[in-house]
Amino acid sequence: MSSALTDLFPLPIVQAPMAGGVSVPHLAQAVSEAGGLGFLAAGYKTADGMYQEIKQLRGLTTKPFGVNLFMPQPEHPGASTGSTAAAGAAPASAAAVDVYAHQLAGEAAWYETELGDPDSGRDDGYDAKLAVLLDNPVPVVSFHFGVPGREVLESLRRAGTFTLVTATTPDEALAVQQAGADAVIAQGIEAGGHQGTHRDNPETDGTGIGLLSLVAQIRETVSLPIVAAGGIMRGSQIAAALAAGASAAQLGTAFLATPESGANPLHKQALTNPLFVRTELTRAFSGRPARGLVNRFMREHGPYAPAAYPEVHHLTSPLRKKAAASGDAQGMALWAGQGHRMARELPAGQLVEVLAAELDAAATALSSRPAGGARR
């Protein structure tokens, strides 16, 4: 690990910030106390809700932790958000969102609820959350869906905060370095949840780069420390990411099944339920490509969902909540990475210890191999 990251947490294990109530303070606390880096997810929360979780976590641990922010999305093609977030994106028209709402009318009737208001907001309270994080600095802040402006990153640095930004291509990683972030999160196509693409281009759906190849390419493009993310479930995979050039690995689905996770029990069970055999990238639930377990909702609506985030997210929110409340996993957004079948129901702190032991064993095996390597 690079010295900057080593100063923050001793083990090269980062718990991914999973929005929607999964990355709760007790999960972040357990990971940080075990030597990794725990994360809170500010996405879909108010600024005060984020602050209250930070306050709670500080009452649970004195170890470093992180907070993740979603970048605001532009109103129309080429709109400025004061950053490079989603520059050049081509969001779907309001008419396309209306057509999708009409298609979802049957779901609303089935779950006996109204569809959400697609115009509920585009910036996720970004400015207010930044103000809180500058007034009450935390050790680490990461960004998803784009790159913050240089002035934002410099302000956080002056406050003593280490910054990371997600990238899904070498070009995006270069933009992260040019903006002045401290490190880049290389998110491979295997990752569960939303792809952190800077430009949401429907023509590139499903064309992402596999994690190990992405890490190697980014390593040759930028000089920043790299945190590898995407489908990692075992310490041996962490070792592979480190060998490819990463300084640490970020795991989401691996921690989703832990008892400390705030995920719905149905979501946790679905990770290893034989009914859910594979994952796909879909826009069905949010209007942005995100990887989840294939269920009825995804099969029926994924092919028709427009590229309209966060409008579709707001539109389907009541449906997802009613599906969860009624115990219907077929109507929920079951975000999961490609390694979901390898999920282990261990306490989060114990999982960190197991991953660290597996990493050590893999590193030892690798170092003991003869030079020149391959067995014949």
TINUKE-389564 format. One line per field, with one value per residue: residue in one letter; residue number from 1; x, y, z of N, C-alpha, C in turn. Coordinates in steps of 0.1 Angstrom, whole numbers, always signed. Layout:
! TINUKE-389564
residuo: [a_...]
num: [NUM_...]
nu: [X_...]
nv: [Y_...]
nw: [Z_...]
cau: [X_...]
cav: [Y_...]
caw: [Z_...]
cu: [X_...]
cv: [Y_...]
cw: [Z_...]
! end
This chain:
! TINUKE-389564
residuo: [m_s_s_a_l_t_d_l_f_p_l_p_i_v_q_a_p_m_a_g_g_v_s_v_p_h_l_a_q_a_v_s_e_a_g_g_l_g_f_l_a_a_g_y_k_t_a_d_g_m_y_q_e_i_k_q_l_r_g_l_t_t_k_p_f_g_v_n_l_f_m_p_q_p_e_h_p_g_a_s_t_g_s_t_a_a_a_g_a_a_p_a_s_a_a_a_v_d_v_y_a_h_q_l_a_g_e_a_a_w_y_e_t_e_l_g_d_p_d_s_g_r_d_d_g_y_d_a_k_l_a_v_l_l_d_n_p_v_p_v_v_s_f_h_f_g_v_p_g_r_e_v_l_e_s_l_r_r_a_g_t_f_t_l_v_t_a_t_t_p_d_e_a_l_a_v_q_q_a_g_a_d_a_v_i_a_q_g_i_e_a_g_g_h_q_g_t_h_r_d_n_p_e_t_d_g_t_g_i_g_l_l_s_l_v_a_q_i_r_e_t_v_s_l_p_i_v_a_a_g_g_i_m_r_g_s_q_i_a_a_a_l_a_a_g_a_s_a_a_q_l_g_t_a_f_l_a_t_p_e_s_g_a_n_p_l_h_k_q_a_l_t_n_p_l_f_v_r_t_e_l_t_r_a_f_s_g_r_p_a_r_g_l_v_n_r_f_m_r_e_h_g_p_y_a_p_a_a_y_p_e_v_h_h_l_t_s_p_l_r_k_k_a_a_a_s_g_d_a_q_g_m_a_l_w_a_g_q_g_h_r_m_a_r_e_l_p_a_g_q_l_v_e_v_l_a_a_e_l_d_a_a_a_t_a_l_s_s_r_p_a_g_g_a_r_r]
num: [1_2_3_4_5_6_7_8_9_10_11_12_13_14_15_16_17_18_19_20_21_22_23_24_25_26_27_28_29_30_31_32_33_34_35_36_37_38_39_40_41_42_43_44_45_46_47_48_49_50_51_52_53_54_55_56_57_58_59_60_61_62_63_64_65_66_67_68_69_70_71_72_73_74_75_76_77_78_79_80_81_82_83_84_85_86_87_88_89_90_91_92_93_94_95_96_97_98_99_100_101_102_103_104_105_106_107_108_109_110_111_112_113_114_115_116_117_118_119_120_121_122_123_124_125_126_127_128_129_130_131_132_133_134_135_136_137_138_139_140_141_142_143_144_145_146_147_148_149_150_151_152_153_154_155_156_157_158_159_160_161_162_163_164_165_166_167_168_169_170_171_172_173_174_175_176_177_178_179_180_181_182_183_184_185_186_187_188_189_190_191_192_193_194_195_196_197_198_199_200_201_202_203_204_205_206_207_208_209_210_211_212_213_214_215_216_217_218_219_220_221_222_223_224_225_226_227_228_229_230_231_232_233_234_235_236_237_238_239_240_241_242_243_244_245_246_247_248_249_250_251_252_253_254_255_256_257_258_259_260_261_262_263_264_265_266_267_268_269_270_271_272_273_274_275_276_277_278_279_280_281_282_283_284_285_286_287_288_289_290_291_292_293_294_295_296_297_298_299_300_301_302_303_304_305_306_307_308_309_310_311_312_313_314_315_316_317_318_319_320_321_322_323_324_325_326_327_328_329_330_331_332_333_334_335_336_337_338_339_340_341_342_343_344_345_346_347_348_349_350_351_352_353_354_355_356_357_358_359_360_361_362_363_364_365_366_367_368_369_370_371_372_373_374_375_376]
nu: [+8_+3_+20_+3_-22_-17_-14_-40_-55_-47_-50_-54_-82_-113_-145_-172_-192_-225_-255_-289_-294_-278_-250_-246_-238_-229_-219_-198_-182_-175_-158_-138_-127_-116_-94_-97_-112_-140_-171_-196_-226_-237_-255_-289_-297_-306_-287_-286_-293_-271_-251_-260_-255_-228_-221_-231_-214_-189_-193_-190_-165_-130_-115_-103_-127_-149_-169_-193_-202_-228_-224_-240_-265_-267_-292_-299_-286_-252_-255_-242_-228_-210_-189_-172_-190_-210_-206_-215_-234_-265_-294_-326_-357_-384_-407_-400_-396_-423_-435_-424_-433_-460_-459_-452_-475_-491_-476_-477_-504_-505_-489_-503_-498_-487_-469_-436_-426_-410_-395_-382_-358_-323_-298_-292_-288_-262_-245_-252_-244_-216_-210_-214_-194_-171_-173_-173_-150_-142_-122_-120_-133_-153_-163_-190_-203_-191_-166_-156_-152_-119_-116_-133_-120_-96_-104_-114_-90_-75_-90_-81_-90_-89_-92_-112_-121_-144_-137_-143_-130_-97_-95_-113_-100_-78_-90_-97_-72_-63_-80_-72_-76_-69_-67_-78_-107_-109_-134_-145_-164_-176_-187_-212_-243_-246_-228_-201_-199_-187_-199_-230_-238_-260_-252_-229_-236_-230_-205_-183_-150_-132_-121_-93_-80_-87_-75_-48_-46_-52_-32_-11_-17_-22_-6_-17_-27_-45_-76_-91_-122_-149_-166_-151_-145_-129_-98_-78_-85_-81_-54_-47_-56_-39_-15_-19_-16_-30_-35_-52_-83_-118_-147_-181_-205_-196_-197_-224_-239_-234_-242_-242_-248_-271_-289_-320_-334_-344_-329_-303_-306_-311_-287_-274_-295_-308_-327_-319_-298_-280_-264_-272_-266_-287_-312_-336_-345_-334_-327_-301_-271_-269_-257_-274_-292_-309_-343_-380_-389_-367_-364_-389_-390_-365_-355_-369_-365_-357_-327_-324_-316_-317_-345_-359_-352_-365_-391_-396_-392_-413_-424_-404_-401_-426_-426_-405_-416_-437_-425_-416_-392_-390_-397_-378_-348_-322_-292_-261_-228_-208_-197_-216_-225_-206_-208_-205_-219_-207_-198_-189_-164_-151_-151_-133_-110_-108_-105_-81_-64_-66_-56_-29_-21_-23_-5_+18_+20_+23_+48_+64_+66_+87_+110_+102_+82_+56_+41_+51]
nv: [-12_+23_+50_+71_+59_+38_+52_+57_+33_+1_-24_-35_-32_-21_-12_-10_+19_+15_+27_+34_+24_+3_+6_+11_+28_+9_-12_+1_+8_-18_-27_-8_-10_-35_-31_-24_-1_+15_+26_+52_+58_+85_+89_+95_+104_+131_+161_+165_+140_+125_+138_+130_+103_+102_+114_+94_+73_+83_+81_+55_+46_+54_+51_+57_+65_+66_+87_+87_+105_+113_+127_+156_+156_+167_+190_+188_+178_+187_+205_+224_+215_+226_+210_+181_+162_+138_+151_+158_+139_+123_+126_+109_+121_+140_+129_+103_+93_+96_+77_+54_+55_+51_+24_+13_+14_-8_-21_-3_-5_-32_-33_-16_+13_+46_+59_+74_+108_+119_+142_+149_+159_+165_+168_+156_+169_+178_+202_+210_+188_+188_+212_+204_+185_+200_+217_+198_+179_+147_+117_+105_+111_+100_+100_+95_+89_+110_+137_+159_+195_+211_+229_+220_+196_+206_+222_+202_+189_+208_+208_+185_+161_+130_+123_+103_+92_+76_+57_+43_+38_+42_+68_+82_+79_+95_+120_+122_+123_+147_+165_+166_+147_+125_+98_+71_+52_+22_+9_-21_-39_-60_-51_-48_-29_+6_+15_+37_+56_+85_+97_+91_+71_+55_+39_+26_+7_-21_-25_-23_-25_-53_-59_-66_-60_-34_-22_-26_-11_+15_+18_+23_+47_+67_+82_+80_+65_+34_+20_-10_-22_-44_-72_-86_-110_-127_-131_-140_-128_-101_-101_-106_-82_-64_-73_-66_-39_-23_-5_-11_-28_-26_-38_-47_-63_-85_-76_-71_-93_-95_-95_-70_-53_-31_-41_-53_-83_-101_-94_-101_-129_-135_-134_-159_-175_-201_-194_-171_-168_-154_-122_-89_-59_-32_-7_-6_+1_+26_+42_+44_+25_-4_-31_-60_-88_-109_-105_-107_-80_-68_-83_-78_-51_-39_-39_-17_+6_+40_+61_+78_+92_+110_+105_+80_+66_+80_+76_+48_+43_+42_+17_-1_+0_-8_-35_-46_-43_-60_-84_-93_-103_-103_-78_-60_-40_-58_-53_-65_-79_-98_-119_-128_-154_-163_-152_-147_-154_-139_-121_-87_-77_-101_-111_-93_-101_-128_-123_-109_-129_-148_-132_-130_-156_-161_-142_-153_-177_-169_-155_-177_-191_-204_-184_-173_-189_-206_-238_-269]
nw: [+0_-6_+12_+20_+20_+38_+62_+68_+71_+83_+69_+35_+28_+19_+28_+8_+1_+3_-8_+2_+27_+35_+42_+71_+103_+122_+107_+93_+115_+125_+105_+103_+129_+127_+112_+86_+62_+70_+55_+51_+34_+18_-2_-13_+12_+34_+41_+69_+77_+69_+85_+111_+110_+108_+132_+149_+142_+150_+177_+180_+172_+171_+150_+116_+89_+60_+39_+14_-15_-40_-72_-85_-111_-145_-159_-186_-218_-218_-198_-170_-140_-123_-123_-137_-139_-155_-179_-212_-213_-223_-213_-211_-227_-211_-221_-226_-200_-191_-207_-196_-170_-176_-184_-159_-145_-140_-121_-100_-94_-86_-63_-48_-45_-52_-80_-78_-77_-105_-107_-83_-76_-85_-75_-51_-27_-27_-24_+2_+17_+12_+25_+52_+55_+52_+73_+94_+93_+79_+78_+52_+20_-7_-42_-65_-98_-113_-114_-89_-88_-90_-70_-50_-42_-33_-12_+6_+10_+24_+47_+58_+47_+30_-4_-28_-60_-81_-111_-143_-165_-182_-192_-176_-152_-156_-158_-131_-118_-129_-118_-93_-72_-44_-47_-69_-75_-90_-108_-118_-144_-131_-107_-82_-78_-87_-116_-117_-138_-155_-177_-187_-210_-231_-252_-245_-226_-207_-218_-203_-186_-174_-140_-133_-157_-160_-137_-143_-167_-158_-140_-157_-167_-148_-119_-94_-63_-64_-58_-60_-73_-76_-78_-59_-35_-20_-2_-19_-43_-37_-34_-61_-73_-60_-70_-96_-95_-78_-47_-27_-20_-27_-13_-17_-20_-6_+20_+23_+32_+59_+94_+105_+84_+68_+50_+36_+49_+29_+7_+16_+18_-8_-22_-21_-28_-47_-66_-77_-100_-115_-124_-138_-157_-154_-161_-150_-124_-117_-138_-145_-153_-134_-115_-106_-90_-112_-115_-115_-120_-131_-155_-168_-171_-176_-203_-214_-199_-196_-202_-177_-151_-120_-124_-129_-107_-86_-95_-93_-66_-45_-54_-50_-22_-13_-23_-8_+18_+16_+14_-11_-31_-58_-68_-59_-58_-61_-56_-65_-69_-93_-80_-61_-52_-36_-11_+24_+55_+78_+108_+104_+113_+117_+91_+78_+91_+82_+54_+54_+63_+42_+22_+30_+29_+1_-9_+2_-11_-37_-35_-30_-52_-79_-97_-129_-132_-144_-139_-153]
cau: [+0_+11_+21_-9_-33_-13_-16_-54_-60_-35_-53_-59_-96_-122_-159_-178_-204_-237_-266_-302_-296_-270_-238_-249_-227_-224_-211_-185_-175_-169_-148_-127_-121_-109_-82_-100_-117_-155_-177_-210_-231_-246_-265_-303_-299_-305_-274_-287_-293_-257_-244_-264_-248_-213_-220_-232_-202_-178_-195_-187_-151_-121_-107_-107_-138_-151_-183_-194_-212_-232_-223_-253_-266_-272_-306_-300_-273_-242_-257_-231_-230_-198_-179_-172_-200_-219_-205_-218_-245_-277_-305_-338_-366_-395_-417_-396_-399_-437_-439_-420_-443_-472_-456_-452_-488_-495_-468_-483_-517_-502_-484_-513_-491_-485_-455_-430_-424_-396_-389_-380_-345_-312_-284_-290_-283_-247_-239_-254_-235_-202_-208_-213_-181_-161_-174_-170_-142_-140_-109_-120_-146_-153_-173_-195_-210_-184_-155_-159_-143_-107_-117_-139_-110_-86_-110_-114_-76_-72_-97_-75_-97_-83_-103_-111_-132_-146_-135_-146_-121_-85_-97_-119_-90_-69_-97_-97_-59_-62_-89_-65_-80_-57_-67_-89_-113_-111_-146_-147_-178_-182_-192_-226_-248_-244_-216_-198_-194_-188_-208_-240_-241_-266_-245_-218_-241_-225_-192_-172_-138_-130_-114_-79_-75_-89_-64_-35_-46_-52_-18_-2_-22_-20_+3_-25_-30_-57_-84_-98_-135_-157_-167_-141_-152_-120_-85_-69_-88_-75_-40_-46_-58_-27_-5_-21_-12_-38_-30_-62_-95_-131_-157_-194_-214_-190_-202_-238_-245_-230_-253_-241_-253_-285_-297_-332_-331_-346_-317_-292_-309_-311_-273_-271_-307_-307_-337_-313_-286_-270_-266_-271_-267_-300_-316_-350_-349_-329_-324_-286_-267_-265_-257_-282_-297_-320_-356_-391_-390_-356_-367_-400_-389_-351_-354_-376_-362_-349_-315_-330_-313_-324_-359_-365_-350_-376_-403_-397_-389_-424_-426_-394_-404_-437_-422_-397_-425_-446_-417_-416_-379_-391_-399_-368_-335_-313_-279_-251_-217_-208_-193_-225_-227_-195_-211_-203_-227_-199_-197_-181_-150_-145_-149_-121_-99_-107_-100_-67_-56_-66_-46_-16_-18_-22_+8_+29_+20_+28_+62_+72_+67_+100_+111_+100_+69_+45_+44_+50]
cav: [+0_+36_+55_+79_+50_+31_+61_+58_+20_-9_-35_-30_-37_-10_-16_-1_+26_+11_+36_+27_+19_-9_+9_+18_+31_-3_-19_+9_+7_-31_-29_+1_-15_-47_-27_-20_+13_+15_+37_+55_+62_+97_+90_+94_+109_+145_+165_+162_+125_+121_+143_+122_+90_+105_+116_+81_+65_+88_+76_+40_+43_+65_+47_+64_+60_+74_+91_+87_+114_+112_+139_+160_+153_+178_+190_+185_+176_+198_+213_+225_+213_+231_+199_+174_+151_+135_+160_+152_+129_+126_+120_+107_+132_+138_+120_+89_+90_+94_+64_+44_+56_+44_+10_+8_+16_-21_-24_+5_-11_-45_-30_-6_+25_+56_+60_+85_+120_+118_+155_+151_+165_+160_+171_+147_+177_+178_+214_+210_+177_+193_+222_+197_+178_+210_+222_+187_+170_+132_+113_+102_+113_+95_+106_+86_+95_+121_+143_+172_+205_+211_+238_+212_+187_+214_+226_+190_+186_+218_+203_+173_+149_+123_+121_+93_+94_+64_+58_+30_+37_+49_+82_+88_+80_+106_+132_+122_+128_+161_+174_+168_+138_+118_+84_+67_+39_+16_+0_-30_-42_-70_-46_-47_-16_+15_+19_+51_+62_+99_+100_+80_+69_+42_+31_+19_-2_-35_-26_-20_-33_-62_-53_-67_-53_-19_-17_-25_+1_+28_+19_+28_+60_+77_+79_+80_+52_+28_+11_-19_-25_-51_-87_-92_-117_-135_-125_-143_-118_-89_-103_-104_-68_-57_-77_-58_-25_-16_-3_-16_-34_-22_-49_-43_-75_-94_-71_-70_-104_-95_-91_-55_-46_-27_-46_-61_-97_-107_-91_-109_-142_-137_-135_-173_-183_-207_-188_-159_-175_-145_-107_-82_-45_-27_+7_-7_+7_+39_+49_+44_+11_-9_-46_-66_-101_-109_-109_-104_-66_-65_-90_-73_-36_-35_-36_-5_+17_+50_+66_+90_+91_+101_+104_+67_+62_+86_+70_+34_+42_+36_+3_-9_+0_-17_-48_-50_-44_-72_-96_-97_-100_-101_-64_-52_-38_-67_-50_-76_-81_-111_-129_-129_-167_-165_-144_-155_-147_-137_-107_-79_-77_-115_-112_-86_-110_-139_-118_-106_-142_-153_-124_-133_-170_-159_-135_-162_-187_-162_-152_-189_-197_-202_-173_-179_-193_-215_-252_-276]
caw: [+0_-6_+25_+23_+24_+50_+73_+71_+77_+81_+59_+22_+27_+21_+27_-2_+6_-4_-5_+4_+40_+37_+49_+84_+112_+129_+97_+91_+128_+126_+95_+107_+141_+124_+105_+72_+61_+69_+48_+52_+21_+19_-13_-10_+25_+36_+47_+83_+79_+68_+97_+122_+109_+111_+146_+155_+140_+158_+190_+181_+170_+169_+138_+103_+81_+49_+35_-1_-21_-54_-79_-91_-125_-153_-163_-200_-224_-218_-186_-161_-125_-116_-122_-150_-137_-165_-191_-225_-212_-231_-206_-219_-226_-202_-227_-224_-186_-190_-213_-187_-159_-180_-183_-145_-139_-135_-109_-89_-90_-79_-50_-42_-42_-63_-85_-72_-86_-111_-106_-69_-73_-92_-69_-39_-16_-28_-18_+17_+23_+12_+36_+64_+55_+53_+87_+103_+84_+82_+73_+38_+12_-21_-51_-75_-109_-118_-107_-84_-93_-83_-58_-40_-38_-26_+1_+14_+14_+34_+59_+63_+42_+18_-14_-38_-70_-89_-125_-149_-177_-180_-194_-164_-141_-159_-153_-116_-115_-133_-109_-80_-61_-38_-52_-78_-73_-103_-107_-129_-148_-122_-95_-79_-77_-98_-123_-114_-150_-155_-187_-188_-224_-233_-263_-239_-216_-208_-225_-193_-186_-163_-130_-134_-169_-157_-128_-150_-176_-150_-134_-168_-171_-138_-108_-82_-57_-70_-50_-69_-69_-86_-77_-50_-24_-13_+0_-30_-53_-32_-38_-75_-75_-56_-80_-109_-94_-68_-33_-17_-26_-21_-14_-13_-19_+5_+33_+23_+39_+73_+103_+107_+72_+69_+39_+39_+50_+17_-1_+20_+15_-23_-26_-23_-31_-60_-75_-84_-104_-122_-123_-151_-156_-157_-158_-146_-111_-114_-150_-147_-153_-121_-115_-96_-93_-122_-109_-124_-123_-141_-168_-175_-174_-179_-218_-218_-190_-203_-195_-170_-136_-110_-125_-128_-93_-79_-100_-88_-52_-38_-58_-43_-8_-11_-26_+4_+29_+14_+13_-25_-36_-72_-71_-52_-65_-54_-61_-62_-78_-100_-70_-50_-47_-26_+1_+37_+66_+90_+113_+95_+118_+114_+77_+75_+96_+72_+41_+56_+64_+28_+14_+34_+23_-13_-11_+5_-22_-49_-33_-29_-66_-85_-107_-143_-129_-147_-138_-166]
cu: [+9_+11_+9_-20_-30_-16_-31_-59_-49_-38_-58_-73_-105_-137_-166_-190_-216_-249_-279_-303_-287_-257_-241_-237_-221_-215_-197_-176_-168_-157_-136_-120_-113_-96_-85_-105_-132_-160_-192_-214_-241_-257_-279_-306_-300_-291_-275_-287_-279_-249_-247_-257_-233_-212_-222_-220_-190_-180_-192_-173_-143_-112_-112_-119_-140_-166_-183_-205_-215_-230_-237_-253_-272_-286_-309_-287_-264_-245_-245_-235_-219_-188_-179_-182_-209_-218_-207_-228_-257_-289_-318_-348_-377_-405_-413_-398_-414_-442_-435_-429_-456_-470_-456_-465_-493_-488_-474_-496_-515_-498_-493_-506_-491_-471_-449_-429_-411_-388_-386_-366_-334_-299_-282_-285_-268_-241_-240_-245_-221_-200_-206_-199_-169_-161_-171_-163_-142_-127_-109_-134_-143_-164_-177_-203_-203_-172_-158_-149_-130_-108_-124_-128_-100_-91_-111_-100_-72_-78_-91_-81_-90_-95_-101_-123_-132_-143_-137_-138_-108_-86_-104_-109_-81_-76_-97_-83_-58_-70_-82_-69_-68_-56_-79_-94_-116_-122_-147_-162_-184_-189_-207_-230_-245_-230_-213_-193_-196_-198_-218_-245_-247_-259_-234_-223_-236_-212_-181_-161_-137_-120_-99_-73_-76_-78_-51_-34_-45_-38_-8_-6_-20_-11_-4_-25_-43_-63_-93_-112_-142_-156_-158_-148_-142_-106_-76_-72_-82_-60_-38_-47_-45_-16_-6_-18_-20_-31_-40_-74_-107_-141_-171_-203_-209_-195_-217_-245_-242_-241_-253_-247_-268_-294_-309_-328_-333_-335_-305_-294_-308_-297_-270_-283_-306_-317_-330_-299_-276_-274_-266_-271_-280_-302_-331_-354_-345_-327_-309_-282_-263_-266_-265_-286_-309_-333_-367_-391_-379_-359_-378_-398_-375_-350_-360_-373_-353_-336_-319_-328_-311_-339_-365_-363_-362_-389_-406_-396_-401_-427_-417_-396_-415_-434_-414_-407_-434_-439_-415_-402_-379_-393_-389_-356_-325_-298_-269_-240_-217_-204_-203_-227_-217_-197_-210_-210_-218_-200_-187_-166_-143_-142_-136_-109_-97_-101_-85_-58_-55_-56_-32_-12_-16_-8_+20_+31_+26_+43_+71_+73_+81_+99_+109_+87_+61_+50_+43_+47]
cv: [+13_+41_+63_+70_+42_+39_+61_+45_+10_-20_-29_-34_-25_-16_-6_+6_+22_+19_+27_+21_+7_-5_+18_+20_+19_-11_-12_+7_-7_-33_-20_-5_-27_-44_-23_-5_+11_+27_+39_+60_+73_+98_+87_+98_+125_+148_+162_+147_+120_+125_+134_+108_+91_+107_+103_+73_+70_+84_+62_+37_+55_+62_+56_+57_+70_+77_+93_+97_+111_+126_+143_+158_+165_+178_+186_+183_+188_+207_+213_+223_+218_+220_+192_+162_+150_+144_+152_+141_+133_+120_+119_+119_+129_+129_+106_+84_+88_+81_+53_+43_+49_+29_+4_+10_+3_-25_-16_-1_-24_-43_-20_+6_+34_+55_+73_+97_+120_+131_+159_+157_+158_+160_+163_+156_+179_+190_+214_+199_+182_+203_+215_+190_+187_+216_+211_+177_+156_+128_+111_+106_+108_+101_+96_+94_+108_+126_+156_+182_+205_+219_+229_+202_+194_+218_+214_+187_+195_+214_+191_+160_+143_+120_+110_+96_+81_+67_+44_+28_+44_+64_+89_+89_+92_+119_+133_+128_+143_+171_+175_+159_+131_+104_+81_+53_+33_+6_-8_-33_-52_-64_-46_-32_-7_+16_+33_+59_+77_+104_+89_+79_+55_+33_+23_+9_-16_-37_-23_-29_-41_-56_-53_-60_-38_-14_-16_-13_+14_+30_+25_+42_+71_+73_+79_+66_+47_+19_+3_-23_-33_-66_-93_-98_-125_-128_-128_-133_-105_-90_-101_-90_-60_-61_-69_-44_-17_-15_-9_-21_-29_-33_-44_-55_-84_-89_-70_-81_-104_-91_-76_-47_-43_-32_-54_-76_-105_-105_-99_-124_-145_-139_-150_-182_-188_-201_-176_-164_-166_-130_-101_-67_-41_-13_+6_+0_+21_+48_+50_+29_+7_-24_-51_-80_-100_-114_-105_-90_-63_-71_-83_-58_-31_-31_-23_+7_+27_+54_+79_+88_+106_+100_+91_+62_+67_+79_+57_+33_+37_+21_-6_-11_-9_-32_-54_-52_-56_-85_-102_-94_-98_-87_-55_-51_-46_-65_-61_-76_-95_-122_-132_-143_-171_-158_-153_-147_-146_-123_-100_-79_-90_-116_-105_-95_-122_-135_-115_-119_-148_-145_-128_-147_-169_-152_-144_-172_-181_-160_-165_-196_-195_-191_-180_-186_-204_-230_-259_-291]
cw: [+0_+8_+29_+27_+37_+63_+78_+77_+73_+71_+46_+19_+29_+19_+19_+5_-3_+1_-3_+17_+44_+46_+61_+93_+118_+119_+95_+103_+129_+117_+99_+120_+138_+116_+90_+73_+59_+62_+51_+38_+23_+9_-8_+5_+25_+42_+62_+86_+79_+80_+109_+122_+112_+126_+154_+154_+148_+173_+192_+179_+168_+156_+126_+96_+70_+47_+20_-5_-36_-60_-85_-106_-133_-157_-177_-206_-224_-206_-177_-147_-117_-115_-136_-149_-149_-177_-204_-225_-220_-224_-215_-217_-215_-207_-225_-210_-184_-196_-203_-175_-163_-180_-169_-138_-133_-122_-97_-84_-82_-65_-42_-36_-54_-68_-79_-82_-92_-110_-91_-66_-80_-85_-56_-27_-15_-21_-3_+23_+23_+23_+49_+65_+56_+68_+97_+95_+89_+75_+58_+32_-2_-28_-61_-85_-115_-110_-102_-89_-84_-70_-46_-34_-29_-12_+11_+19_+25_+47_+65_+58_+30_+9_-24_-48_-79_-104_-131_-162_-174_-182_-182_-153_-144_-155_-138_-112_-118_-124_-96_-69_-56_-43_-61_-74_-87_-102_-119_-132_-139_-110_-94_-77_-89_-103_-121_-126_-150_-166_-189_-203_-227_-243_-257_-228_-218_-214_-216_-193_-173_-153_-132_-146_-166_-148_-135_-160_-169_-144_-144_-172_-161_-127_-94_-76_-62_-59_-60_-64_-80_-84_-68_-38_-16_-12_-12_-42_-50_-36_-53_-79_-72_-66_-93_-108_-84_-55_-23_-26_-19_-23_-9_-10_-8_+18_+34_+31_+54_+82_+106_+95_+74_+58_+43_+39_+37_+7_+3_+16_+0_-29_-29_-26_-45_-70_-83_-88_-111_-120_-137_-147_-161_-154_-152_-134_-110_-126_-153_-146_-139_-121_-103_-100_-102_-115_-119_-129_-134_-155_-175_-179_-178_-194_-222_-209_-197_-195_-189_-155_-131_-112_-123_-113_-85_-82_-94_-73_-44_-41_-50_-28_-5_-13_-14_+16_+28_+12_-1_-31_-51_-77_-65_-61_-57_-59_-56_-73_-84_-91_-59_-44_-36_-13_+13_+48_+79_+95_+106_+100_+115_+99_+72_+79_+86_+59_+43_+57_+50_+20_+18_+28_+8_-17_-8_-6_-34_-47_-33_-42_-72_-95_-121_-144_-132_-145_-151_-163]
! end
